[in-house]
Structure formats: C-alpha cells, structure tokens
Amino acid sequence: MPKTSRLGLLCHRDFRRLFAATALGQLGDRIMFLAFPLVAIAALHADEFEVGLLTAMSTAGSLLVGLPAGAWVDRMRKRSVMISTDLARALALLTIPMAWWADILTIWWLYTVALTHGVLTVFFDVAYVSCLPHLVGRDNLLEGNSKLSGIRSVTSISGPGVAGPLVGLVGAPVTLVLSSAGMALSALLAAGIRTREQKPESSERAQLVKDVAEGLKFVLGQPALRAILVADGTFNLFLVMYQTMLLVFLEREAGLDPFGIGLVLSGMGCGALLGALLATRLSKWCGQGPVIWLAPLLTCPPTALMPMARPGWSVAVAAIGLAGLSLGGVVRVVAQSSLQQALTPDRLLGRVSATARFVSWGGIPLGGLLGGASGSVFGAAVTLWIGAAGMTLSVLPNVLSPLRTKRTVPGDRTPSPRVEARNG
C-alpha cells in the first residue's frame, strides 16, 4: 500500500475509518472500565468477592466461545461481525441505566450484562485483529498496530478523565449511556469501510471441530507463539487479580473519590500513549522478540508501589508505577500482535487470533475469582502484592524461548532507525 506523507496509513481512507471507529469504541470501553465496577461498588455496595465475580463474568466469554469464535469469524466478513457486535454491546450496556431508573437493578443484572458483553467482545476482538492484515497489507502491520494502539491509549487517558467527574455528577449507572453511545458510533464508522475482503468459502457444520483444531495446531507448533501464549496467560491471570482489587483499594483504603480514581486511570492511559508512540522504534532497536519480554520485565515490578500507598502523596507516586505498567504493556502487545499476524496465513487469521485469545485470556475469569477471594480473606493490599509478583514472573516463558534473540519476523521490511538515518 503506497504511503504518500508522514501520516503514513492515515492517508488511507478505510484505515482512517477503522482508526476513528477504534477511538469511539475504545472511549466507550474505557468509560465502562471505570463505571461498570463502580456500579457494583458504590451503587449496589457489593463486597470484594462480588466484585471479583463480576470481573470473572466480564471475561468468561473467552472460555465459553473463545475457540469456536475464530472458526466462525473465518467464515464471515470481518467488517460485518464488528458492526453487529458493536451494536449488540451498545444495547446490552444501555439496559443498566434503564434498570437503574426503573429501580430494578441488581448485582445479578450486572452479572448477566457482563457475561453478554464479554461474549460479544470475543467475536468483536477476533474480527478486529483479523481485519487489519486485509485492510493494510502485511508489510504495514507494525505501523498499523502502533497507530491503533496510539489512539486506544489516547482514549485510555480521556475515557477515565471524562467518566470520573461524570460518575460523581450523575452516578455510575447513568454514565454507561455514554459508553453505549461510543460503541454505537463505532459501528456506524465501521459500516463506512469500503474495502471488502473476499467472501470466505462456506464450510459444513461438521468442519467446525476440524477448523478449531487446525488453528490450535498451528499456534502450538510455533515455538514463539507458544511461549507468548503461556506468558500471556500467566500475566493476564495476575493482572486481573491486581485490577479486581485496585478500584476497591483506591476507593476504600486510599480514600479516592470517582474523580481521583479517574485521574489514576488516566495516568495509566498516559503511559499507554507513550508506549504506543515508542512501540515501533523500540521494536526496531531491541528487536521484535526481545522487546516482548524486556518491556514487562522492566515495568511490572513498580506496580508493587500501590499496596504500600496511603492516603496522600504516596498514591500519586504509586500511580506512576501503574503508568509504567501500561507503557510496557502496549509496547509488548504491539510487538506480539504484529508477530502473530506476520506468522499466520490469511485463511487462519481468525482461528489463530481466537486460539491465542482463548489460551492467553483463559485464566482471566479465574484471576477475577482469585482476586475477589484473596481480597475477602487477605485484603486488597495483599492481593495487589500477589498480582505484582505474578506479573513480574510471567516473563519467564518468553525469556526461555526463541523470542530471547528473535529480532525480526517474516514480512517485516521496515528499516532500522540506523538505516533510516543513513538513508536520510
């Protein structure tokens, strides 16, 4: 794909549509990330275990439909899947403020919406990841993933910054109206993408198990992808344990109001934005393999500052550690996504994406339950310690794999910064 200016892929009309749809959808998602658990914590006065169970329900979709989702998405046009799931997620979220206004909202209502939203998100994410290679070509994957991560990071800053004051003003349930609107507008923009991928060949129903097995076999047969899955699964389990108790800790032990919690999450978004801006350059300098394990190794240990924080200035210092975690996370994910897409044949993109999500996200519901149980027994601070230690140790599978020295991947023709400087 020709790129005629420094804007690169943003000169491409359909990529701009995807870029804008990502911005609005992610804005809705980040508002939901703050407002949804605060509905349980502040509005319904849920205890630690109920908050953990809510996290588990939000992510259980990966276990329920994670593997077959890829085979199903590979049989459909990815754009159509993205539009329909965005609209359905918007409707599901809208039921929460409606139930709140009708005075019938319960924790079980939240559990139902969380599970429904989570299942739909599995299909959306598989289609979204599989759509990019068709839209921009394999030679532009690193740039495409970096730019999309950049706009997601911007909304990670603005989302909580908008949601925090809004929750304080109108309450967490009503704030979800804005989250629902963001996803609906995302669907509208995706509908404007003109590039049409070739309609996949229809498969017989009996082929579903075979298709799933083919995707799983491909992933497990690639040492680099296999290591990423194990490391990701471990990281995500402990990350969700940490996140499950983070809002509880900030509200009940650090004494922050919704606006203060929004500032902490916006700080994490700032770290993510910086990570997106640095991701391509760091991947070139360190190598796409080494950066996958170096980034978390350097940025996970500072998350241990949060459980040591007390009301006052120490919370701000600990928030810097969380911003570092987000920075490292984006750098790692951009490198991983580009590597996975470059190694995977077009016909297997959906299945490989779904398999990766199923394995690496499979521990997330368990992380939510363990976080809630640990918080109930040991308290939020101890759970944060456990999460910080587990995230740090999760780098081991990647360090012990070919990723330790794998600097480039097939299809990566981007020159290093030194070459760019020499040619300039």
N, C-alpha and C positions, 0 to 999 in steps of 0.2 A: 504494500500500500504506500503510495507516494506521500511524503510529508513536506509541505512547501514552506513552513515557517518554524520559528522556535516554539510555537504552540504544539507542534507535533500532531498527535492524534486528535487534538481538539479542533483541528481543521476539517475533520471528517464528520459530516452531518449526523450520521447514525450513532457514532461514538459520543457526540455531544448529547444526543437524546438519552443514551444509556447513562452518561455522566450525570445529567440533570435528574433522571429518574432515581439514580443511586442517591443523590443528595437528598431528595424529598423523602424517599423511603427510609433512608438511614436516619434522617431527622425524626421521623415518626418512631422509629425503633429506639433511638436514644431517649426520647421523651418517655416512651413506655418503660425503658430500663429503670428509670428513676421512679416514675409514678406508679407502676404496677405493684411493686413490693410495698410502697408506701400506702397503697390502698389497704393492704393486709395489716401493716404495722401500725399505722396511725388511725385509719378509719375503722378497721374491724378489730384492732387490738389483738392481733394474732401473736402467739408465743413463738419462741425460737424454732421449735420443731415444725410448727405450721408454716413458718416462713421457708424452712428447708424443704418441706413437702411441696410448697408452691414452686420453688426452683426446680425440683425434680419433675413436676408435671409440665413445666415450661419446656423442658428438654427431653422428655420421654419419647417424643416423636422420632428421634434418631434411632432409638431401639425398636420402635414399633414398625416403622416403614422405611428405615434407613437403607437397607439393601435393595428391596424391590423398587424403591423410588427411582433409582438410577436406570434400571431396565425399562420402567415405564416412560421416564423422560426421554430416553434414547429413541422411543417410538413416536415421539411427538415433536412438534416445532417448539423450540425453547422459548421463543417470544410469547407464544400463546399461554404456555404454562406460567410464565412470570406475570402476565396480565391477570389471569384468572385467580391465581393465589394471592396476589396483592389485594384485589378487590374483596376476596373472601376474608382475608385477615382484617381488613378495614371494618367489615361488617361485624366480625366477631368482637373486636375491641369496642365498637360502638354500643354493644349490649351492656357494658359495665356502667357507664354513666346513666343509661336508660334505667337499669335496675336500681341504681342509687337514688335517682329521682323518684322512682316508684316505691322506695323503701323496702325492697325485697332482695337487696344484695347480701350474699352470704359468702363465707370462705369457700363453700363448695361450688358456688357460681364462678368464683375466681379460678378454682381448680379446673373446671370444665373449659373455660375460655383459654386458660393457659395451655391445656392439652391440645385443644383445637388449633390454636395459633401455632403451637410448636410443630404439629404435623404438617400444616400448610407451609411453614417456613422451611421444612426439609425439602419439599418439592421446589419451592422458590429458589433456594440456595443451589440446589443441584442444577437447575436450569440456568441460573445466573452464571455460575462458573463455567458451564459447558457452552454458553452463548459467546463468550469473549473470543475464543480462537476463530469461530466462524465470522465474527464481525471485523476483527483487526488483522487476522493472519498470525501465524506462529512467530514470525520474526519480530513482531511488535508486542509480544506478551508481557515482557518485563516492564516496558513503558506503560502499557495499558493497565496492568495490575497496580503499578505505582500511582498513576493518576487517580484510579478509582479508590485506592487506599487513602490518597490525599483528601479527596472530598469526603470520604467517610470520616476521616479524622477531624475535618472542619466541623462536621455536624456533631461529632462527639464532644466538641467544645460548646457549640451553640445550643445543642439539644438540652443538656442539663442546665445550662445557663438560662434558657427560656423556661424549662419545666420547674426549676426550683422556686422562683418567685410565683409562678402560676399556681403551683401546688399550695403555697402559703396563702394565696389570694382566694382561689375558688375551690381548693381541695383536690386531692389526688384523683378521685373518680372522674371529675369533670375535665381534668387536664388530658385525659385519654381521648377526648374528642379531637384534639389537635393531632395526636398520634394517628388516629384513624384517618384524618384528612390527608396527612402526609403520604400514607400508603395508597390512598385512592388516587392522589395526583401522580404518584409514581407509576401506577398502572396506565394512566392517561398518556403520560410521556412515552412509556414503552410501546404503547399502541401506535405511536408515530414513527417507529423504526421501520425504514423501508427495505433494508436488506433482508431477503428471505432465504433461509437455508433450504436445501433440497429436502423435500418431504421424506422422512425415513421410511424404509420398506416395512410394511406391516409384517408382524410376526404372529405365529399361532400362540394361543394362550399357554399351550404346553411347553413353549420355549422359555417361559419366564425363569424357571429354576436354572436352566442351562445358561441363560444370559447373565443371571446373577453370579453363577459360579465362574463364568468367563472373566467377569470384572474382578472378582476376588482372587482368582488365579493369577491374573496379570499383576495386580498390586503386590501380592505376596511373593511373586517371582522376581521382583525388582528390589535388590538389597537396599537401595537408597530410600525408596518409597516405604519399604517395610520398616526401616528404622524410624522414619518420620512418623508413621502411624503409632508405633509403640511410645515414642517420646511425646507425641501429641496427646494420646490417650491418658498418659500419666500426668502431663502438665494440666490438661483440662479438668481432670478429677480434683486435683488440689486447688486449681484456680477457682473452681466453683465452690469448694469448701470455704475458701477465703472470701469470695464475693457474697456468699449467702449470709455470712455474719458481718460483713463490712458495714452495710447500712444499719444493722442492729447496733453495732459498736458505735458508729458515728452519732446515731440519734440518742442512744440510751446511756453510753459511757463517756463519749466525747462531748455530749451536750449540744450538738449542732441542730439547728432548725433546717427545714427543707431548703432554704436559700443557701445555707452553709454547705449542706450535702451536695447541692448542685454545683457549688464552686469547686469542691473536691473532685467531682466527676468531670467538670470542665477542665480542670488541671490535667486530668488523665487524658482528655481529648487533645490538649496542647502537646503532650508527649507523643501521642499517636500521630498528630500532624507533623511534628518534627521527624518522626520515624519515617513517614511516607515521603517527606522531602529528601531524606538521606538514603532511602532504601536502595535505589538504583545505584548510586555512587558507592555505597558500602558493599553491595554485592559485587561490583566490579573490582574494588580494591582488595577485599578479603577473599573473594571467590564465592560463588553462589552456594557451595556446600558448607565451607567453614562458617559463613555468616549465620547459617541456620542454627548452629549450636553456640556460637560466640555471643550472639545477641542476648539470649536468655541467661547465659552463664554470668554476664555482667550486670543484668538489670533485675534479676529475680531477688537476690539477697537483700537489697534495700527495702523490700516490702515488709521486712521484719521490724521496721521503724514504727509502723502503725500500732501494733499491740502495746508498744511502750509509751504511746502518746497519752497525754492527759489534757483536759480542757485548757485551751490557751495556745501559745505559740508552737508547742511541740506537734500539734495536729497539722499545722502548716508545713513543718519540716517533713513529717511523715508523708504528707500529700505529694511532696517532691519525689519520694521513692515510688509512689504509685504512678506518677507521670513517667518515670524511667521505665517501669514495667510496661506501660503502653507503648513507649518508644521501641523497646526491644521486641515487643510482640508484633508490631506492624512490620518491622524490618524482617523478622523471621517469616511471617505469613506471606509477604510479597515474594520472597525467595522461594519458599515452599510451593506456593501456587504456580509460579512460573515454571519451576522444575517439573511439577506434576503434569501440567498442561503440555510441556515440551516433550515429555517422555511418552505421552499417551496417544495412540492412534485416534483419529476423529470419531470413528464408529464406536469407540469405547469411552468417550469423554464422560457421558452421563453416568455410566456404570462405575467407572473408576472414581469419579467425584463422590458418588453415593457410598461406595465402599470405604473410601477414605473418611468420609463423614461418619459412617456407622462405627468404624473401629475407633477413630480418634475422639469422637463425641460420645461413644457408648458409655463411658464412665461418668458423664456429666450428671445424669439423674442420680446415680449413686453418690456423686460428690455433694449434690444438694441434700440428700438424706443424711449423709455422714456429717455434713456441716451443721444441719439442724440438730441432729442427735448430740454431736460434740458440744454445740453451743448450749444445749439444755443441761448437759452433765457437767461440763468443764467451764463454760462461759465463753463469750465471744472472743475475748483476748487470746485465750489458749488456742482456740480454733484458728485464729489468724496466724499464730506461730506455726502450727502444724502445716497450714497451707503454704506459708513462705518456704519452709524447709522442703516440702514435697516438690514445689515448682522448681526450686534450685536443682534438686537431684534429677529432675526429669531430662536433663541434657545428656545423661549417660548413654542411652541407646544411639544417639546421633554421633557422639564423640567416638564410640566404638565401631562406627560403620564407615563405608567408603566416603561419606559426606565430610569426614575429617579433612580430606585433601582434595575433594572434587570441586575444582574451581569453575568449570563451565559445564553446560548441558547441551545436548543436540538442539540445533535451531537457534542457539544464542550467538548472533553475529554482531552484537553490539561491541564496539571497540572499547578498550580500557581507557581510563582517564589519561594515562600517559600517551596512548596512541592519539587520542583526540587532541591533546596539547601539541604533539609533534606535527599533526596534520594541519593544525590551525595556524 
